[in-house]
Amino acid sequence: MSDDTIFHKIINREIPADIVYESDSVIAFKDIAPMAPVHVLFVPKKSIATLNDAKAEDAALLGELMLAAVEYARREGMADNGYRVVMNCNADGGQTVYQLHLHLLGGTRLAGFGAAGSHH
């Protein structure tokens, strides 16, 4: 797994992105192919390829990703109506960029999700 993903290039300001949140350890930007009216990616600045690669020492960072998403949802007025946070892991989980990231989706009532044909 490389530390040279498109997300690393955004973190390093090598390519532009619509950055909507940043702290010392987390950056967030709008997804270029949004799947909801609001679709923002929250990415740790530390290189962690997948959720499988996270270690016990990353627990606070993972929590910060969640709390950053909550802060953004509140700021954008979505917290009361609701939103979804999703992390994909590896190919079968739908991960396409191998730098851990959290998707925040909202701004509308979201359809169900899961495996094709699933009704959960």
Biopython code that builds the backbone (N, CA, C, O; Angstrom):
import numpy as np
from Bio.PDB.StructureBuilder import StructureBuilder

atoms = [
    (1, "MET", "N", (0.853, -1.186, 0.000)),
    (1, "MET", "CA", (0.000, 0.000, 0.000)),
    (1, "MET", "C", (0.898, 1.249, 0.000)),
    (1, "MET", "O", (1.930, 1.299, 0.670)),
    (2, "SER", "N", (0.485, 2.207, -0.741)),
    (2, "SER", "CA", (1.316, 3.384, -0.987)),
    (2, "SER", "C", (0.904, 4.562, -0.115)),
    (2, "SER", "O", (-0.263, 4.696, 0.255)),
    (3, "ASP", "N", (1.859, 5.403, 0.204)),
    (3, "ASP", "CA", (1.565, 6.679, 0.863)),
    (3, "ASP", "C", (1.422, 7.774, -0.185)),
    (3, "ASP", "O", (1.581, 8.957, 0.114)),
    (4, "ASP", "N", (1.119, 7.371, -1.413)),
    (4, "ASP", "CA", (1.054, 8.314, -2.526)),
    (4, "ASP", "C", (-0.308, 8.243, -3.213)),
    (4, "ASP", "O", (-0.400, 8.336, -4.437)),
    (5, "THR", "N", (-1.362, 8.079, -2.419)),
    (5, "THR", "CA", (-2.711, 8.049, -2.983)),
    (5, "THR", "C", (-3.161, 9.469, -3.323)),
    (5, "THR", "O", (-2.506, 10.448, -2.966)),
    (6, "ILE", "N", (-4.283, 9.556, -4.015)),
    (6, "ILE", "CA", (-4.857, 10.876, -4.310)),
    (6, "ILE", "C", (-5.143, 11.637, -3.007)),
    (6, "ILE", "O", (-5.027, 12.862, -2.972)),
    (7, "PHE", "N", (-5.516, 10.922, -1.940)),
    (7, "PHE", "CA", (-5.792, 11.596, -0.661)),
    (7, "PHE", "C", (-4.512, 12.158, -0.057)),
    (7, "PHE", "O", (-4.530, 13.248, 0.515)),
    (8, "HIS", "N", (-3.405, 11.435, -0.172)),
    (8, "HIS", "CA", (-2.123, 11.967, 0.303)),
    (8, "HIS", "C", (-1.745, 13.224, -0.483)),
    (8, "HIS", "O", (-1.206, 14.176, 0.082)),
    (9, "LYS", "N", (-2.029, 13.224, -1.783)),
    (9, "LYS", "CA", (-1.725, 14.401, -2.600)),
    (9, "LYS", "C", (-2.571, 15.599, -2.155)),
    (9, "LYS", "O", (-2.099, 16.736, -2.174)),
    (10, "ILE", "N", (-3.821, 15.342, -1.754)),
    (10, "ILE", "CA", (-4.669, 16.427, -1.235)),
    (10, "ILE", "C", (-4.126, 16.920, 0.104)),
    (10, "ILE", "O", (-4.018, 18.125, 0.329)),
    (11, "ILE", "N", (-3.783, 15.982, 0.996)),
    (11, "ILE", "CA", (-3.221, 16.351, 2.312)),
    (11, "ILE", "C", (-1.982, 17.220, 2.124)),
    (11, "ILE", "O", (-1.792, 18.203, 2.840)),
    (12, "ASN", "N", (-1.138, 16.852, 1.156)),
    (12, "ASN", "CA", (0.117, 17.566, 0.896)),
    (12, "ASN", "C", (-0.044, 18.781, -0.011)),
    (12, "ASN", "O", (0.939, 19.420, -0.386)),
    (13, "ARG", "N", (-1.310, 19.098, -0.366)),
    (13, "ARG", "CA", (-1.626, 20.252, -1.220)),
    (13, "ARG", "C", (-0.980, 20.162, -2.589)),
    (13, "ARG", "O", (-0.654, 21.176, -3.207)),
    (14, "GLU", "N", (-0.798, 18.926, -3.059)),
    (14, "GLU", "CA", (-0.234, 18.730, -4.399)),
    (14, "GLU", "C", (-1.317, 18.806, -5.463)),
    (14, "GLU", "O", (-1.034, 19.133, -6.615)),
    (15, "ILE", "N", (-2.550, 18.508, -5.086)),
    (15, "ILE", "CA", (-3.680, 18.662, -5.995)),
    (15, "ILE", "C", (-4.805, 19.363, -5.235)),
    (15, "ILE", "O", (-4.907, 19.218, -4.017)),
    (16, "PRO", "N", (-5.643, 20.114, -5.932)),
    (16, "PRO", "CA", (-6.692, 20.871, -5.247)),
    (16, "PRO", "C", (-7.849, 19.990, -4.808)),
    (16, "PRO", "O", (-8.098, 18.930, -5.382)),
    (17, "ALA", "N", (-8.542, 20.445, -3.790)),
    (17, "ALA", "CA", (-9.764, 19.804, -3.318)),
    (17, "ALA", "C", (-10.591, 20.870, -2.627)),
    (17, "ALA", "O", (-10.065, 21.902, -2.211)),
    (18, "ASP", "N", (-11.876, 20.624, -2.506)),
    (18, "ASP", "CA", (-12.776, 21.546, -1.809)),
    (18, "ASP", "C", (-12.751, 21.177, -0.328)),
    (18, "ASP", "O", (-13.615, 20.444, 0.153)),
    (19, "ILE", "N", (-11.750, 21.694, 0.391)),
    (19, "ILE", "CA", (-11.528, 21.355, 1.798)),
    (19, "ILE", "C", (-12.542, 22.099, 2.665)),
    (19, "ILE", "O", (-12.667, 23.321, 2.583)),
    (20, "VAL", "N", (-13.261, 21.349, 3.492)),
    (20, "VAL", "CA", (-14.326, 21.940, 4.309)),
    (20, "VAL", "C", (-14.041, 21.846, 5.809)),
    (20, "VAL", "O", (-14.758, 22.436, 6.616)),
    (21, "TYR", "N", (-12.987, 21.100, 6.182)),
    (21, "TYR", "CA", (-12.633, 20.937, 7.598)),
    (21, "TYR", "C", (-11.167, 20.549, 7.650)),
    (21, "TYR", "O", (-10.681, 19.787, 6.814)),
    (22, "GLU", "N", (-10.468, 21.087, 8.645)),
    (22, "GLU", "CA", (-9.084, 20.661, 8.845)),
    (22, "GLU", "C", (-8.685, 20.898, 10.284)),
    (22, "GLU", "O", (-8.995, 21.933, 10.875)),
    (23, "SER", "N", (-7.982, 19.905, 10.843)),
    (23, "SER", "CA", (-7.363, 20.023, 12.160)),
    (23, "SER", "C", (-5.916, 19.565, 12.000)),
    (23, "SER", "O", (-5.465, 19.316, 10.882)),
    (24, "ASP", "N", (-5.192, 19.452, 13.103)),
    (24, "ASP", "CA", (-3.810, 18.985, 13.025)),
    (24, "ASP", "C", (-3.713, 17.568, 12.472)),
    (24, "ASP", "O", (-2.715, 17.214, 11.845)),
    (25, "SER", "N", (-4.757, 16.746, 12.703)),
    (25, "SER", "CA", (-4.653, 15.335, 12.343)),
    (25, "SER", "C", (-5.692, 14.839, 11.341)),
    (25, "SER", "O", (-5.618, 13.695, 10.891)),
    (26, "VAL", "N", (-6.669, 15.693, 10.984)),
    (26, "VAL", "CA", (-7.750, 15.282, 10.082)),
    (26, "VAL", "C", (-7.979, 16.357, 9.031)),
    (26, "VAL", "O", (-7.904, 17.551, 9.321)),
    (27, "ILE", "N", (-8.261, 15.917, 7.803)),
    (27, "ILE", "CA", (-8.677, 16.834, 6.742)),
    (27, "ILE", "C", (-9.969, 16.277, 6.145)),
    (27, "ILE", "O", (-10.153, 15.063, 6.071)),
    (28, "ALA", "N", (-10.847, 17.160, 5.726)),
    (28, "ALA", "CA", (-12.091, 16.723, 5.093)),
    (28, "ALA", "C", (-12.348, 17.566, 3.859)),
    (28, "ALA", "O", (-12.101, 18.772, 3.843)),
    (29, "PHE", "N", (-12.851, 16.905, 2.823)),
    (29, "PHE", "CA", (-13.123, 17.585, 1.564)),
    (29, "PHE", "C", (-14.317, 16.928, 0.890)),
    (29, "PHE", "O", (-14.664, 15.780, 1.163)),
    (30, "LYS", "N", (-14.934, 17.702, -0.005)),
    (30, "LYS", "CA", (-16.112, 17.201, -0.711)),
    (30, "LYS", "C", (-15.708, 16.122, -1.711)),
    (30, "LYS", "O", (-14.699, 16.241, -2.407)),
    (31, "ASP", "N", (-16.520, 15.064, -1.765)),
    (31, "ASP", "CA", (-16.284, 13.970, -2.710)),
    (31, "ASP", "C", (-16.511, 14.487, -4.133)),
    (31, "ASP", "O", (-17.466, 15.222, -4.383)),
    (32, "ILE", "N", (-15.638, 14.104, -5.058)),
    (32, "ILE", "CA", (-15.781, 14.591, -6.436)),
    (32, "ILE", "C", (-16.892, 13.862, -7.189)),
    (32, "ILE", "O", (-17.307, 14.313, -8.257)),
    (33, "ALA", "N", (-17.380, 12.745, -6.650)),
    (33, "ALA", "CA", (-18.498, 12.012, -7.258)),
    (33, "ALA", "C", (-19.548, 11.765, -6.170)),
    (33, "ALA", "O", (-19.741, 10.629, -5.738)),
    (34, "PRO", "N", (-20.227, 12.834, -5.727)),
    (34, "PRO", "CA", (-21.106, 12.702, -4.557)),
    (34, "PRO", "C", (-22.269, 11.740, -4.780)),
    (34, "PRO", "O", (-22.858, 11.679, -5.858)),
    (35, "MET", "N", (-22.579, 10.986, -3.713)),
    (35, "MET", "CA", (-23.685, 10.037, -3.740)),
    (35, "MET", "C", (-24.865, 10.543, -2.920)),
    (35, "MET", "O", (-25.827, 9.810, -2.691)),
    (36, "ALA", "N", (-24.792, 11.786, -2.484)),
    (36, "ALA", "CA", (-25.862, 12.454, -1.725)),
    (36, "ALA", "C", (-25.610, 13.949, -1.876)),
    (36, "ALA", "O", (-24.516, 14.351, -2.271)),
    (37, "PRO", "N", (-26.612, 14.786, -1.566)),
    (37, "PRO", "CA", (-26.397, 16.237, -1.672)),
    (37, "PRO", "C", (-25.173, 16.713, -0.876)),
    (37, "PRO", "O", (-24.460, 17.619, -1.307)),
    (38, "VAL", "N", (-24.939, 16.099, 0.279)),
    (38, "VAL", "CA", (-23.715, 16.352, 1.043)),
    (38, "VAL", "C", (-22.943, 15.041, 1.070)),
    (38, "VAL", "O", (-23.456, 14.028, 1.547)),
    (39, "HIS", "N", (-21.721, 15.051, 0.566)),
    (39, "HIS", "CA", (-20.855, 13.862, 0.598)),
    (39, "HIS", "C", (-19.431, 14.353, 0.821)),
    (39, "HIS", "O", (-18.766, 14.833, -0.097)),
    (40, "VAL", "N", (-18.981, 14.220, 2.065)),
    (40, "VAL", "CA", (-17.676, 14.720, 2.478)),
    (40, "VAL", "C", (-16.843, 13.552, 2.984)),
    (40, "VAL", "O", (-17.347, 12.671, 3.681)),
    (41, "LEU", "N", (-15.569, 13.556, 2.627)),
    (41, "LEU", "CA", (-14.631, 12.532, 3.069)),
    (41, "LEU", "C", (-13.756, 13.085, 4.182)),
    (41, "LEU", "O", (-13.135, 14.136, 4.025)),
    (42, "PHE", "N", (-13.705, 12.380, 5.306)),
    (42, "PHE", "CA", (-12.858, 12.737, 6.436)),
    (42, "PHE", "C", (-11.688, 11.774, 6.452)),
    (42, "PHE", "O", (-11.875, 10.560, 6.527)),
    (43, "VAL", "N", (-10.470, 12.318, 6.380)),
    (43, "VAL", "CA", (-9.272, 11.516, 6.170)),
    (43, "VAL", "C", (-8.241, 11.860, 7.245)),
    (43, "VAL", "O", (-7.941, 13.035, 7.456)),
    (44, "PRO", "N", (-7.695, 10.844, 7.929)),
    (44, "PRO", "CA", (-6.597, 11.144, 8.849)),
    (44, "PRO", "C", (-5.357, 11.531, 8.054)),
    (44, "PRO", "O", (-5.110, 10.998, 6.972)),
    (45, "LYS", "N", (-4.586, 12.456, 8.595)),
    (45, "LYS", "CA", (-3.342, 12.839, 7.919)),
    (45, "LYS", "C", (-2.266, 11.768, 8.085)),
    (45, "LYS", "O", (-1.319, 11.706, 7.301)),
    (46, "LYS", "N", (-2.414, 10.926, 9.108)),
    (46, "LYS", "CA", (-1.511, 9.787, 9.296)),
    (46, "LYS", "C", (-1.841, 8.729, 8.246)),
    (46, "LYS", "O", (-3.013, 8.460, 7.981)),
    (47, "SER", "N", (-0.819, 8.137, 7.655)),
    (47, "SER", "CA", (-1.043, 7.089, 6.656)),
    (47, "SER", "C", (-1.525, 5.803, 7.326)),
    (47, "SER", "O", (-0.801, 5.171, 8.095)),
    (48, "ILE", "N", (-2.766, 5.434, 7.013)),
    (48, "ILE", "CA", (-3.357, 4.164, 7.452)),
    (48, "ILE", "C", (-4.122, 3.666, 6.230)),
    (48, "ILE", "O", (-5.125, 4.268, 5.849)),
    (49, "ALA", "N", (-3.670, 2.584, 5.612)),
    (49, "ALA", "CA", (-4.234, 2.168, 4.328)),
    (49, "ALA", "C", (-5.699, 1.760, 4.439)),
    (49, "ALA", "O", (-6.528, 2.222, 3.655)),
    (50, "THR", "N", (-6.026, 0.905, 5.397)),
    (50, "THR", "CA", (-7.392, 0.410, 5.560)),
    (50, "THR", "C", (-7.724, 0.358, 7.042)),
    (50, "THR", "O", (-6.847, 0.518, 7.891)),
    (51, "LEU", "N", (-8.984, 0.135, 7.346)),
    (51, "LEU", "CA", (-9.381, -0.013, 8.748)),
    (51, "LEU", "C", (-8.655, -1.201, 9.379)),
    (51, "LEU", "O", (-8.364, -1.183, 10.575)),
    (52, "ASN", "N", (-8.363, -2.228, 8.587)),
    (52, "ASN", "CA", (-7.610, -3.376, 9.101)),
    (52, "ASN", "C", (-6.226, -2.981, 9.598)),
    (52, "ASN", "O", (-5.659, -3.654, 10.458)),
    (53, "ASP", "N", (-5.683, -1.897, 9.063)),
    (53, "ASP", "CA", (-4.330, -1.467, 9.421)),
    (53, "ASP", "C", (-4.290, -0.553, 10.640)),
    (53, "ASP", "O", (-3.210, -0.204, 11.117)),
    (54, "ALA", "N", (-5.453, -0.164, 11.146)),
    (54, "ALA", "CA", (-5.495, 0.692, 12.327)),
    (54, "ALA", "C", (-5.042, -0.115, 13.547)),
    (54, "ALA", "O", (-5.339, -1.303, 13.674)),
    (55, "LYS", "N", (-4.326, 0.552, 14.424)),
    (55, "LYS", "CA", (-3.797, -0.081, 15.633)),
    (55, "LYS", "C", (-4.453, 0.536, 16.869)),
    (55, "LYS", "O", (-5.159, 1.541, 16.774)),
    (56, "ALA", "N", (-4.215, -0.069, 18.007)),
    (56, "ALA", "CA", (-4.776, 0.440, 19.264)),
    (56, "ALA", "C", (-4.397, 1.906, 19.463)),
    (56, "ALA", "O", (-5.202, 2.692, 19.963)),
    (57, "GLU", "N", (-3.180, 2.274, 19.076)),
    (57, "GLU", "CA", (-2.759, 3.669, 19.275)),
    (57, "GLU", "C", (-3.505, 4.642, 18.362)),
    (57, "GLU", "O", (-3.414, 5.857, 18.542)),
    (58, "ASP", "N", (-4.238, 4.114, 17.388)),
    (58, "ASP", "CA", (-5.018, 4.965, 16.487)),
    (58, "ASP", "C", (-6.448, 5.202, 16.984)),
    (58, "ASP", "O", (-7.227, 5.881, 16.315)),
    (59, "ALA", "N", (-6.795, 4.657, 18.134)),
    (59, "ALA", "CA", (-8.180, 4.768, 18.622)),
    (59, "ALA", "C", (-8.627, 6.221, 18.745)),
    (59, "ALA", "O", (-9.734, 6.560, 18.326)),
    (60, "ALA", "N", (-7.790, 7.079, 19.310)),
    (60, "ALA", "CA", (-8.171, 8.487, 19.464)),
    (60, "ALA", "C", (-8.344, 9.151, 18.099)),
    (60, "ALA", "O", (-9.248, 9.967, 17.917)),
    (61, "LEU", "N", (-7.493, 8.811, 17.149)),
    (61, "LEU", "CA", (-7.588, 9.375, 15.807)),
    (61, "LEU", "C", (-8.887, 8.933, 15.127)),
    (61, "LEU", "O", (-9.553, 9.739, 14.477)),
    (62, "LEU", "N", (-9.245, 7.663, 15.277)),
    (62, "LEU", "CA", (-10.506, 7.178, 14.707)),
    (62, "LEU", "C", (-11.684, 7.912, 15.345)),
    (62, "LEU", "O", (-12.636, 8.272, 14.654)),
    (63, "GLY", "N", (-11.624, 8.133, 16.651)),
    (63, "GLY", "CA", (-12.660, 8.901, 17.319)),
    (63, "GLY", "C", (-12.712, 10.330, 16.820)),
    (63, "GLY", "O", (-13.791, 10.901, 16.668)),
    (64, "GLU", "N", (-11.545, 10.911, 16.563)),
    (64, "GLU", "CA", (-11.512, 12.281, 16.051)),
    (64, "GLU", "C", (-12.165, 12.368, 14.672)),
    (64, "GLU", "O", (-12.833, 13.356, 14.367)),
    (65, "LEU", "N", (-11.977, 11.336, 13.833)),
    (65, "LEU", "CA", (-12.642, 11.317, 12.531)),
    (65, "LEU", "C", (-14.159, 11.394, 12.710)),
    (65, "LEU", "O", (-14.835, 12.177, 12.041)),
    (66, "MET", "N", (-14.687, 10.566, 13.626)),
    (66, "MET", "CA", (-16.133, 10.566, 13.887)),
    (66, "MET", "C", (-16.595, 11.919, 14.406)),
    (66, "MET", "O", (-17.591, 12.461, 13.926)),
    (67, "LEU", "N", (-15.889, 12.462, 15.371)),
    (67, "LEU", "CA", (-16.297, 13.736, 15.971)),
    (67, "LEU", "C", (-16.178, 14.891, 14.984)),
    (67, "LEU", "O", (-16.964, 15.837, 15.041)),
    (68, "ALA", "N", (-15.206, 14.824, 14.082)),
    (68, "ALA", "CA", (-15.091, 15.848, 13.047)),
    (68, "ALA", "C", (-16.313, 15.787, 12.131)),
    (68, "ALA", "O", (-16.840, 16.824, 11.727)),
    (69, "ALA", "N", (-16.764, 14.573, 11.802)),
    (69, "ALA", "CA", (-17.951, 14.418, 10.965)),
    (69, "ALA", "C", (-19.183, 14.978, 11.678)),
    (69, "ALA", "O", (-20.015, 15.638, 11.054)),
    (70, "VAL", "N", (-19.299, 14.719, 12.972)),
    (70, "VAL", "CA", (-20.423, 15.254, 13.756)),
    (70, "VAL", "C", (-20.378, 16.780, 13.764)),
    (70, "VAL", "O", (-21.403, 17.435, 13.574)),
    (71, "GLU", "N", (-19.200, 17.339, 13.983)),
    (71, "GLU", "CA", (-19.056, 18.798, 14.010)),
    (71, "GLU", "C", (-19.484, 19.399, 12.670)),
    (71, "GLU", "O", (-20.183, 20.412, 12.631)),
    (72, "TYR", "N", (-19.066, 18.774, 11.587)),
    (72, "TYR", "CA", (-19.434, 19.269, 10.260)),
    (72, "TYR", "C", (-20.943, 19.141, 10.034)),
    (72, "TYR", "O", (-21.573, 20.064, 9.518)),
    (73, "ALA", "N", (-21.519, 18.010, 10.417)),
    (73, "ALA", "CA", (-22.965, 17.800, 10.263)),
    (73, "ALA", "C", (-23.749, 18.857, 11.038)),
    (73, "ALA", "O", (-24.746, 19.380, 10.540)),
    (74, "ARG", "N", (-23.307, 19.170, 12.245)),
    (74, "ARG", "CA", (-23.966, 20.226, 13.038)),
    (74, "ARG", "C", (-23.833, 21.568, 12.342)),
    (74, "ARG", "O", (-24.803, 22.317, 12.225)),
    (75, "ARG", "N", (-22.625, 21.866, 11.882)),
    (75, "ARG", "CA", (-22.356, 23.147, 11.227)),
    (75, "ARG", "C", (-23.213, 23.329, 9.985)),
    (75, "ARG", "O", (-23.640, 24.442, 9.679)),
    (76, "GLU", "N", (-23.465, 22.236, 9.269)),
    (76, "GLU", "CA", (-24.237, 22.292, 8.030)),
    (76, "GLU", "C", (-25.742, 22.115, 8.260)),
    (76, "GLU", "O", (-26.520, 22.096, 7.306)),
    (77, "GLY", "N", (-26.146, 21.985, 9.530)),
    (77, "GLY", "CA", (-27.566, 21.892, 9.851)),
    (77, "GLY", "C", (-28.194, 20.536, 9.573)),
    (77, "GLY", "O", (-29.411, 20.440, 9.416)),
    (78, "MET", "N", (-27.382, 19.487, 9.511)),
    (78, "MET", "CA", (-27.901, 18.145, 9.216)),
    (78, "MET", "C", (-28.061, 17.274, 10.452)),
    (78, "MET", "O", (-28.659, 16.201, 10.372)),
    (79, "ALA", "N", (-27.544, 17.707, 11.583)),
    (79, "ALA", "CA", (-27.474, 16.818, 12.742)),
    (79, "ALA", "C", (-28.855, 16.361, 13.208)),
    (79, "ALA", "O", (-29.037, 15.184, 13.521)),
    (80, "ASP", "N", (-29.820, 17.260, 13.257)),
    (80, "ASP", "CA", (-31.137, 16.885, 13.765)),
    (80, "ASP", "C", (-31.877, 15.960, 12.820)),
    (80, "ASP", "O", (-32.495, 14.994, 13.268)),
    (81, "ASN", "N", (-31.832, 16.228, 11.521)),
    (81, "ASN", "CA", (-32.533, 15.379, 10.553)),
    (81, "ASN", "C", (-31.814, 14.058, 10.324)),
    (81, "ASN", "O", (-32.448, 13.043, 10.033)),
    (82, "GLY", "N", (-30.509, 14.069, 10.454)),
    (82, "GLY", "CA", (-29.741, 12.837, 10.334)),
    (82, "GLY", "C", (-28.809, 12.799, 9.139)),
    (82, "GLY", "O", (-28.918, 13.591, 8.203)),
    (83, "TYR", "N", (-27.903, 11.863, 9.206)),
    (83, "TYR", "CA", (-26.870, 11.676, 8.196)),
    (83, "TYR", "C", (-26.321, 10.274, 8.371)),
    (83, "TYR", "O", (-26.706, 9.560, 9.297)),
    (84, "ARG", "N", (-25.429, 9.883, 7.489)),
    (84, "ARG", "CA", (-24.818, 8.558, 7.563)),
    (84, "ARG", "C", (-23.313, 8.720, 7.533)),
    (84, "ARG", "O", (-22.787, 9.578, 6.825)),
    (85, "VAL", "N", (-22.614, 7.888, 8.309)),
    (85, "VAL", "CA", (-21.156, 7.787, 8.207)),
    (85, "VAL", "C", (-20.824, 6.350, 7.815)),
    (85, "VAL", "O", (-21.393, 5.396, 8.344)),
    (86, "VAL", "N", (-19.894, 6.222, 6.881)),
    (86, "VAL", "CA", (-19.541, 4.910, 6.339)),
    (86, "VAL", "C", (-18.033, 4.832, 6.188)),
    (86, "VAL", "O", (-17.389, 5.797, 5.776)),
    (87, "MET", "N", (-17.470, 3.668, 6.527)),
    (87, "MET", "CA", (-16.078, 3.366, 6.214)),
    (87, "MET", "C", (-16.058, 2.073, 5.420)),
    (87, "MET", "O", (-16.616, 1.063, 5.847)),
    (88, "ASN", "N", (-15.419, 2.108, 4.274)),
    (88, "ASN", "CA", (-15.263, 0.908, 3.456)),
    (88, "ASN", "C", (-13.884, 0.314, 3.725)),
    (88, "ASN", "O", (-12.922, 1.044, 3.963)),
    (89, "CYS", "N", (-13.794, -1.022, 3.684)),
    (89, "CYS", "CA", (-12.508, -1.679, 3.919)),
    (89, "CYS", "C", (-12.236, -2.712, 2.837)),
    (89, "CYS", "O", (-12.961, -3.696, 2.698)),
    (90, "ASN", "N", (-11.191, -2.471, 2.085)),
    (90, "ASN", "CA", (-10.729, -3.355, 1.016)),
    (90, "ASN", "C", (-11.761, -3.497, -0.098)),
    (90, "ASN", "O", (-12.842, -2.913, -0.035)),
    (91, "ALA", "N", (-11.417, -4.274, -1.109)),
    (91, "ALA", "CA", (-12.185, -4.304, -2.359)),
    (91, "ALA", "C", (-13.635, -4.731, -2.154)),
    (91, "ALA", "O", (-14.544, -4.079, -2.669)),
    (92, "ASP", "N", (-13.870, -5.815, -1.410)),
    (92, "ASP", "CA", (-15.244, -6.282, -1.241)),
    (92, "ASP", "C", (-16.075, -5.295, -0.432)),
    (92, "ASP", "O", (-17.301, -5.285, -0.541)),
    (93, "GLY", "N", (-15.428, -4.469, 0.372)),
    (93, "GLY", "CA", (-16.133, -3.445, 1.138)),
    (93, "GLY", "C", (-16.340, -2.158, 0.364)),
    (93, "GLY", "O", (-16.979, -1.229, 0.859)),
    (94, "GLY", "N", (-15.804, -2.094, -0.848)),
    (94, "GLY", "CA", (-15.997, -0.924, -1.689)),
    (94, "GLY", "C", (-14.908, 0.118, -1.595)),
    (94, "GLY", "O", (-15.063, 1.213, -2.136)),
    (95, "GLN", "N", (-13.798, -0.189, -0.919)),
    (95, "GLN", "CA", (-12.715, 0.791, -0.801)),
    (95, "GLN", "C", (-11.976, 0.887, -2.129)),
    (95, "GLN", "O", (-11.577, -0.129, -2.699)),
    (96, "THR", "N", (-11.794, 2.111, -2.621)),
    (96, "THR", "CA", (-11.077, 2.310, -3.882)),
    (96, "THR", "C", (-9.801, 3.129, -3.707)),
    (96, "THR", "O", (-8.899, 3.052, -4.541)),
    (97, "VAL", "N", (-9.715, 3.911, -2.634)),
    (97, "VAL", "CA", (-8.491, 4.665, -2.322)),
    (97, "VAL", "C", (-7.942, 4.087, -1.022)),
    (97, "VAL", "O", (-8.638, 4.048, -0.007)),
    (98, "TYR", "N", (-6.682, 3.637, -1.061)),
    (98, "TYR", "CA", (-6.123, 2.959, 0.095)),
    (98, "TYR", "C", (-5.424, 3.910, 1.053)),
    (98, "TYR", "O", (-4.225, 3.822, 1.315)),
    (99, "GLN", "N", (-6.243, 4.825, 1.563)),
    (99, "GLN", "CA", (-5.946, 5.642, 2.735)),
    (99, "GLN", "C", (-7.268, 5.672, 3.485)),
    (99, "GLN", "O", (-8.283, 6.108, 2.941)),
    (100, "LEU", "N", (-7.263, 5.214, 4.722)),
    (100, "LEU", "CA", (-8.482, 5.148, 5.509)),
    (100, "LEU", "C", (-9.244, 6.464, 5.424)),
    (100, "LEU", "O", (-8.651, 7.542, 5.478)),
    (101, "HIS", "N", (-10.566, 6.366, 5.290)),
    (101, "HIS", "CA", (-11.388, 7.576, 5.251)),
    (101, "HIS", "C", (-12.820, 7.248, 5.639)),
    (101, "HIS", "O", (-13.281, 6.114, 5.504)),
    (102, "LEU", "N", (-13.490, 8.246, 6.113)),
    (102, "LEU", "CA", (-14.883, 8.138, 6.532)),
    (102, "LEU", "C", (-15.722, 8.977, 5.589)),
    (102, "LEU", "O", (-15.389, 10.130, 5.316)),
    (103, "HIS", "N", (-16.807, 8.405, 5.088)),
    (103, "HIS", "CA", (-17.760, 9.139, 4.254)),
    (103, "HIS", "C", (-18.868, 9.697, 5.135)),
    (103, "HIS", "O", (-19.455, 8.962, 5.929)),
    (104, "LEU", "N", (-19.158, 10.970, 5.006)),
    (104, "LEU", "CA", (-20.334, 11.583, 5.624)),
    (104, "LEU", "C", (-21.312, 11.887, 4.498)),
    (104, "LEU", "O", (-20.991, 12.628, 3.569)),
    (105, "LEU", "N", (-22.508, 11.312, 4.585)),
    (105, "LEU", "CA", (-23.539, 11.508, 3.563)),
    (105, "LEU", "C", (-24.775, 12.080, 4.225)),
    (105, "LEU", "O", (-25.184, 11.629, 5.294)),
    (106, "GLY", "N", (-25.370, 13.080, 3.581)),
    (106, "GLY", "CA", (-26.579, 13.661, 4.145)),
    (106, "GLY", "C", (-27.183, 14.678, 3.210)),
    (106, "GLY", "O", (-26.870, 14.737, 2.021)),
    (107, "GLY", "N", (-28.060, 15.475, 3.786)),
    (107, "GLY", "CA", (-28.725, 16.506, 3.009)),
    (107, "GLY", "C", (-30.012, 16.037, 2.366)),
    (107, "GLY", "O", (-30.675, 16.802, 1.666)),
    (108, "THR", "N", (-30.372, 14.781, 2.600)),
    (108, "THR", "CA", (-31.615, 14.212, 2.086)),
    (108, "THR", "C", (-31.902, 12.946, 2.872)),
    (108, "THR", "O", (-31.050, 12.476, 3.626)),
    (109, "ARG", "N", (-33.108, 12.382, 2.703)),
    (109, "ARG", "CA", (-33.395, 11.085, 3.306)),
    (109, "ARG", "C", (-32.689, 10.029, 2.472)),
    (109, "ARG", "O", (-32.936, 9.910, 1.272)),
    (110, "LEU", "N", (-31.818, 9.269, 3.104)),
    (110, "LEU", "CA", (-30.992, 8.295, 2.394)),
    (110, "LEU", "C", (-31.692, 6.949, 2.294)),
    (110, "LEU", "O", (-32.348, 6.506, 3.237)),
    (111, "ALA", "N", (-31.550, 6.310, 1.157)),
    (111, "ALA", "CA", (-32.111, 4.973, 0.961)),
    (111, "ALA", "C", (-31.340, 3.974, 1.808)),
    (111, "ALA", "O", (-30.261, 4.275, 2.318)),
    (112, "GLY", "N", (-31.901, 2.793, 1.950)),
    (112, "GLY", "CA", (-31.201, 1.720, 2.647)),
    (112, "GLY", "C", (-29.911, 1.361, 1.925)),
    (112, "GLY", "O", (-29.692, 1.778, 0.788)),
    (113, "PHE", "N", (-29.071, 0.600, 2.577)),
    (113, "PHE", "CA", (-27.820, 0.212, 1.942)),
    (113, "PHE", "C", (-27.455, -1.192, 2.388)),
    (113, "PHE", "O", (-28.088, -1.759, 3.279)),
    (114, "GLY", "N", (-26.438, -1.740, 1.766)),
    (114, "GLY", "CA", (-25.973, -3.071, 2.103)),
    (114, "GLY", "C", (-25.830, -3.883, 0.841)),
    (114, "GLY", "O", (-25.782, -3.336, -0.261)),
    (115, "ALA", "N", (-25.761, -5.197, 1.004)),
    (115, "ALA", "CA", (-25.611, -6.081, -0.143)),
    (115, "ALA", "C", (-26.826, -5.953, -1.052)),
    (115, "ALA", "O", (-27.928, -5.663, -0.588)),
    (116, "ALA", "N", (-26.624, -6.165, -2.326)),
    (116, "ALA", "CA", (-27.715, -6.092, -3.291)),
    (116, "ALA", "C", (-28.844, -7.016, -2.857)),
    (116, "ALA", "O", (-28.618, -8.184, -2.538)),
    (117, "GLY", "N", (-30.055, -6.484, -2.849)),
    (117, "GLY", "CA", (-31.212, -7.283, -2.466)),
    (117, "GLY", "C", (-31.446, -7.358, -0.970)),
    (117, "GLY", "O", (-32.430, -7.950, -0.526)),
    (118, "SER", "N", (-30.557, -6.769, -0.189)),
    (118, "SER", "CA", (-30.697, -6.803, 1.269)),
    (118, "SER", "C", (-31.824, -5.882, 1.720)),
    (118, "SER", "O", (-32.031, -4.820, 1.134)),
    (119, "HIS", "N", (-32.541, -6.276, 2.741)),
    (119, "HIS", "CA", (-33.659, -5.470, 3.254)),
    (119, "HIS", "C", (-33.473, -5.156, 4.732)),
    (119, "HIS", "O", (-34.442, -5.153, 5.491)),
    (120, "HIS", "N", (-32.243, -4.893, 5.145)),
    (120, "HIS", "CA", (-31.995, -4.624, 6.568)),
    (120, "HIS", "C", (-31.957, -3.148, 6.837)),
    (120, "HIS", "O", (-31.760, -2.733, 7.979)),
]
sb = StructureBuilder()
sb.init_structure("model")
sb.init_model(0)
sb.init_chain("A")
sb.init_seg("    ")
for serial, (resi, resn, name, xyz) in enumerate(atoms, 1):
    if name == "N":
        sb.init_residue(resn, " ", resi, " ")
    sb.init_atom(name, np.array(xyz, "f"), 0.0, 1.0, " ", f" {name:<3s}", serial, name[0])
structure = sb.get_structure()
